[in-house]
Structure formats: structure tokens, C-alpha cells
Amino acid sequence: MNPAVSRLRQLRWASLAEGATLLLLLGVAVPLKRLAGLPEAVSVMGPIHGGAFIVYSLLVLNARNKGSLTATETLQLLGAAFVPFGALMVTGIFRRKLVPVK
């Protein structure tokens, strides 16, 4: 398999994982902390999301350094990590890059 394609597929999965952990943190853990008095939820989910964010950011920067992403795509992917549902908003980047050219 082409290394660039493999790198982008890995990045797509990392994007979805990072987005899912952000949604779990904001949609489940924070309400449990604030409404149910369970700060443990944030104590568990926070580091998981932090790790996913760091791995995702490093993969984005690596893909940029290897020439798989443009500067604009890199900024879009990094910016999407700060927005709930951002991972879904950037799926078009992966779709365009992973569809074989005819």
C-alpha cells in the first residue's frame, strides 16, 4: 500500500478518535461533574482526550512534513480538533485525498 494513503487513513481514524473523545468529555464527563457531582468522570476522560489530541496533532504535523497535506488542510485539521463535531466537518479532506484519481 502507498505510504501516503496509509498515513492519511491512519490520520482519518485518529481524527475520529480525537473528535469522539472531545464529545465524550464535553457531552458526558463535564455534565456528570457539574450535575451529578462526579468529578472522577473528567479526571478519567480528560487525560484520554488529551492523549488523543496530542497523537492526532503529531500525526497531522507528520502528514504535513511528508507532503500529504497542504498548509490550508493542516490548519483546517488542527482547527477542527477544537470544535465539537469538527472531525465530521473535515471528512471531505480525507475523502478527496483517498479517492483514487481516474
C-alpha positions in Angstrom: 0.0 0.0 0.0 1.1 3.5 -0.8 2.7 5.1 2.4 0.8 8.4 1.8 -2.5 6.6 1.6 -1.7 4.6 4.7 -0.7 7.8 6.6 -4.0 9.5 5.6 -6.1 6.5 6.6 -4.3 6.5 10.0 -4.9 10.2 10.3 -8.6 9.9 9.5 -9.0 7.3 12.3 -7.1 9.5 14.7 -9.3 12.4 13.7 -12.5 10.4 14.5 -11.0 9.2 17.8 -10.0 12.7 18.8 -13.4 14.0 17.9 -15.2 11.2 19.8 -13.1 11.8 23.0 -13.9 15.5 22.8 -17.6 14.8 22.5 -17.5 12.3 25.4 -15.6 14.8 27.5 -18.0 17.7 26.8 -21.2 15.8 26.5 -20.8 13.2 29.2 -18.0 13.8 31.6 -18.5 17.6 32.2 -22.3 17.2 32.8 -21.6 14.3 35.2 -19.1 16.5 37.1 -21.4 19.6 37.2 -24.9 18.0 37.5 -24.2 14.7 39.3 -21.2 15.7 41.4 -18.9 13.1 39.8 -15.5 14.9 39.1 -14.0 11.5 38.5 -15.6 11.4 35.1 -13.5 14.4 34.0 -10.5 13.0 35.8 -10.7 9.9 33.6 -11.9 11.4 30.3 -9.7 14.5 30.4 -6.3 12.7 30.1 -7.8 10.2 27.5 -8.8 13.2 25.3 -5.5 14.9 26.0 -3.6 11.9 24.8 -5.8 11.5 21.7 -5.4 15.2 20.9 -1.6 15.0 21.2 -1.4 11.9 19.0 -3.7 13.5 16.4 -1.8 16.8 16.3 1.5 14.9 15.8 0.0 12.8 13.0 -1.3 16.0 11.3 2.1 17.6 11.5 3.8 14.5 10.3 1.5 14.3 7.3 2.3 17.9 6.5 6.0 17.3 6.8 5.7 14.3 4.5 3.8 16.3 1.9 0.5 14.6 2.3 -1.3 17.8 3.4 -1.3 21.4 2.2 -0.8 24.3 4.7 -4.5 25.1 4.5 -5.6 21.5 5.1 -3.2 21.3 8.1 -4.8 24.4 9.6 -8.3 23.1 9.0 -7.5 19.7 10.6 -5.8 21.3 13.6 -8.6 23.8 14.0 -11.3 21.1 13.8 -9.8 19.5 16.9 -11.1 22.4 19.0 -14.6 22.3 17.7 -17.2 19.7 18.8 -18.1 17.6 15.7 -15.1 19.2 13.9 -13.9 15.7 13.0 -17.0 15.3 10.9 -16.6 18.7 9.3 -13.2 17.7 7.8 -14.1 14.3 6.4 -14.1 15.9 2.9 -10.4 16.4 3.1 -9.8 12.7 3.6 -12.4 11.8 1.0 -10.7 14.0 -1.6 -7.3 12.7 -0.8 -8.2 9.0 -0.6 -10.4 8.6 -3.7 -8.3 7.2 -6.5 -7.8 9.5 -9.4 -9.1 8.1 -12.7 
